[in-house]
Amino acid sequence: MSTSAAGLDEFVRVRPRLFRIACRIVGNPQEAEELVQEVWVRWQRTDRAAVADPGAFLATTVSRLAINVVQSARRRHELPVGPWLPEESVAGGVDPQTLLEQQEAFDDAVRLLLERLSPAERATYVLREGFEYPYRQIAETLRIGAPNARQLVKRARDRLSSDRCHPVSPGAHRRLRHALVSASRAGELAGLEQLFNADLAQAAG
């Protein structure tokens, strides 16, 4: 089998999963279909011999493309953290495959926040776009000026669309993920605020 044919077979095999991931993130079947087509174009240009796990590679690609769509200016609600949260359980018609895909999409979103944003950018961006904090409340929570908060959110939006990347430790990913889940599900925002302040203090020190 040729390399091209093998690449097509791999893509066709995971295509339904890619569509479901994209649809759950962007919430629009037509837009999800366009993202899957974009993944196919990118997959054709990829050195597939260097890809150890095509399914994981394609799922990550569609997740990141969908995240970029959601955080784009025309959608005006960048990174809506809540809807990406994995379900509490498989009860109520949520099957294990769907649960896994929701978890993967949310984990990718958390990783993107850590990879591309500084602690200050991440804190202001999540509080503003994920939990709709007024800028004055963000300033009070993080002990920064309101104009600075606005500037940090704007910078975060720009950098989420960039290719810059910070190394991410498993511990940092686990802490942020837990804080976001607690804040979104239980309304436990104090823990998230404490985490952000601790990250800012560490960065300053």
C-alpha positions as CSV (number, residue, x, y, z in Angstrom):
1,M,0.0,0.0,0.0
2,S,1.3,3.4,-0.9
3,T,2.1,6.1,1.7
4,S,-0.7,8.2,0.3
5,A,-3.3,5.4,0.5
6,A,-2.2,4.5,4.0
7,G,-2.6,8.1,5.1
8,L,-6.1,8.2,3.6
9,D,-7.1,5.0,5.4
10,E,-5.9,6.4,8.7
11,F,-7.9,9.6,8.2
12,V,-11.1,7.8,7.1
13,R,-10.8,5.6,10.1
14,V,-10.8,8.4,12.7
15,R,-12.8,11.0,10.7
16,P,-16.1,10.4,12.7
17,R,-14.2,10.9,15.9
18,L,-12.6,14.1,14.6
19,F,-16.0,15.5,13.6
20,R,-17.5,14.7,17.1
21,I,-14.5,16.5,18.8
22,A,-14.8,19.5,16.6
23,C,-18.6,19.7,16.9
24,R,-18.5,19.5,20.7
25,I,-16.0,22.4,20.8
26,V,-17.4,24.8,18.3
27,G,-21.0,23.7,18.7
28,N,-21.8,24.0,15.0
29,P,-21.9,20.9,12.7
30,Q,-21.1,22.9,9.5
31,E,-18.1,24.6,11.1
32,A,-17.0,21.3,12.5
33,E,-17.1,19.8,9.0
34,E,-15.0,22.6,7.7
35,L,-12.4,22.0,10.5
36,V,-12.3,18.3,9.6
37,Q,-11.6,19.2,6.0
38,E,-8.8,21.5,7.2
39,V,-7.3,18.7,9.2
40,W,-7.3,16.5,6.0
41,V,-5.4,19.2,4.1
42,R,-2.9,19.5,6.9
43,W,-2.6,15.7,7.1
44,Q,-1.7,15.5,3.4
45,R,1.1,17.9,4.0
46,T,2.4,16.1,7.1
47,D,5.4,13.9,7.1
48,R,3.4,10.9,8.2
49,A,6.4,8.7,8.7
50,A,7.3,10.8,11.7
51,V,3.9,10.5,13.3
52,A,3.9,7.7,15.9
53,D,0.2,7.7,16.6
54,P,-1.9,9.1,13.7
55,G,-5.2,9.0,15.7
56,A,-3.8,11.0,18.6
57,F,-2.1,13.4,16.1
58,L,-5.3,14.0,14.2
59,A,-7.4,14.4,17.3
60,T,-4.9,17.0,18.7
61,T,-4.9,18.9,15.4
62,V,-8.6,19.2,15.2
63,S,-8.9,20.1,18.9
64,R,-6.4,23.0,18.5
65,L,-8.0,24.2,15.3
66,A,-11.4,24.2,17.0
67,I,-10.0,26.0,20.0
68,N,-8.6,28.7,17.7
69,V,-12.0,29.1,16.1
70,V,-13.7,29.5,19.4
71,Q,-11.2,32.1,20.6
72,S,-11.3,34.1,17.4
73,A,-12.6,37.6,17.4
74,R,-15.7,36.9,15.3
75,R,-17.0,34.4,17.8
76,R,-16.5,36.9,20.7
77,H,-16.5,34.4,23.5
78,E,-12.9,33.1,23.6
79,L,-12.2,29.9,25.3
80,P,-15.6,29.2,27.0
81,V,-14.2,26.8,29.6
82,G,-17.5,25.6,31.0
83,P,-18.9,23.8,28.0
84,W,-15.7,21.8,27.5
85,L,-15.8,20.2,30.9
86,P,-16.1,16.4,30.9
87,E,-19.4,15.0,32.1
88,E,-19.6,13.8,35.7
89,S,-20.3,10.2,34.6
90,V,-21.7,8.1,31.8
91,A,-25.2,8.4,33.2
92,G,-27.9,10.2,31.3
93,G,-26.9,8.9,27.9
94,V,-23.3,10.0,27.8
95,D,-21.4,7.1,26.4
96,P,-17.7,6.3,27.3
97,Q,-16.4,7.3,23.9
98,T,-18.1,10.7,24.2
99,L,-16.8,11.1,27.7
100,L,-13.2,10.4,26.5
101,E,-13.5,12.9,23.7
102,Q,-14.8,15.6,26.0
103,Q,-11.9,14.9,28.4
104,E,-9.4,15.1,25.6
105,A,-10.8,18.4,24.3
106,F,-10.7,19.9,27.7
107,D,-7.2,18.7,28.5
108,D,-6.0,20.2,25.2
109,A,-7.6,23.5,26.1
110,V,-5.9,23.5,29.5
111,R,-2.6,22.6,27.9
112,L,-3.0,25.4,25.3
113,L,-3.5,28.0,28.2
114,L,-0.3,26.8,29.8
115,E,1.8,26.5,26.7
116,R,1.0,29.9,25.1
117,L,0.1,32.3,28.0
118,S,2.2,33.8,30.8
119,P,0.7,33.4,34.3
120,A,-0.7,37.0,34.2
121,E,-2.2,36.5,30.7
122,R,-3.7,33.2,31.7
123,A,-5.2,34.5,34.9
124,T,-6.8,37.6,33.4
125,Y,-8.0,35.7,30.3
126,V,-9.7,32.8,32.1
127,L,-11.4,35.1,34.6
128,R,-12.6,37.4,31.9
129,E,-13.5,35.0,29.1
130,G,-14.2,31.9,31.0
131,F,-16.1,33.3,34.0
132,E,-17.1,36.8,32.8
133,Y,-15.3,38.7,35.6
134,P,-15.6,42.5,35.2
135,Y,-12.2,44.1,34.7
136,R,-12.4,45.9,38.0
137,Q,-13.0,42.6,39.8
138,I,-10.0,41.0,37.9
139,A,-7.9,43.9,39.0
140,E,-8.9,43.5,42.7
141,T,-8.5,39.7,42.6
142,L,-5.1,39.8,41.1
143,R,-3.9,43.1,42.6
144,I,-3.3,44.8,39.3
145,G,-4.6,47.9,37.6
146,A,-7.8,47.6,35.6
147,P,-6.1,49.0,32.4
148,N,-3.4,46.4,32.9
149,A,-6.0,43.7,33.1
150,R,-7.6,44.8,29.8
151,Q,-4.2,44.9,28.1
152,L,-3.3,41.4,29.4
153,V,-6.6,39.9,28.1
154,K,-6.0,41.5,24.7
155,R,-2.4,40.1,24.6
156,A,-3.7,36.7,25.7
157,R,-6.1,36.6,22.7
158,D,-3.3,37.4,20.3
159,R,-0.9,34.8,21.8
160,L,-3.5,32.0,21.8
161,S,-3.4,32.3,18.0
162,S,0.4,32.3,17.8
163,D,2.8,29.3,17.7
164,R,4.8,30.2,20.8
165,C,5.0,27.4,23.3
166,H,6.1,27.1,27.0
167,P,7.0,23.7,28.4
168,V,4.2,22.4,30.5
169,S,4.7,20.2,33.6
170,P,2.2,17.5,34.4
171,G,1.8,19.0,37.8
172,A,0.9,22.4,36.5
173,H,-1.6,20.9,34.0
174,R,-3.2,18.8,36.8
175,R,-3.5,21.8,39.1
176,L,-5.1,24.1,36.6
177,R,-7.4,21.4,35.3
178,H,-8.6,20.6,38.8
179,A,-9.2,24.3,39.6
180,L,-11.1,24.9,36.4
181,V,-13.3,21.9,36.9
182,S,-14.1,22.9,40.5
183,A,-14.8,26.5,39.4
184,S,-17.1,25.5,36.6
185,R,-19.0,22.6,38.2
186,A,-19.2,23.7,41.8
187,G,-18.7,27.4,41.5
188,E,-15.6,27.1,43.6
189,L,-13.8,30.2,42.3
190,A,-11.7,30.9,45.4
191,G,-9.5,27.9,44.6
192,L,-8.9,29.2,41.0
193,E,-8.2,32.7,42.2
194,Q,-5.7,31.3,44.8
195,L,-4.0,29.3,42.1
196,F,-3.6,32.3,39.8
197,N,-2.3,34.5,42.6
198,A,0.2,31.8,43.6
199,D,1.4,31.5,39.9
200,L,1.7,35.3,39.7
201,A,3.7,35.4,43.0
202,Q,6.0,32.7,41.7
203,A,6.6,34.4,38.4
204,A,7.4,37.7,40.2
205,G,9.8,36.0,42.6
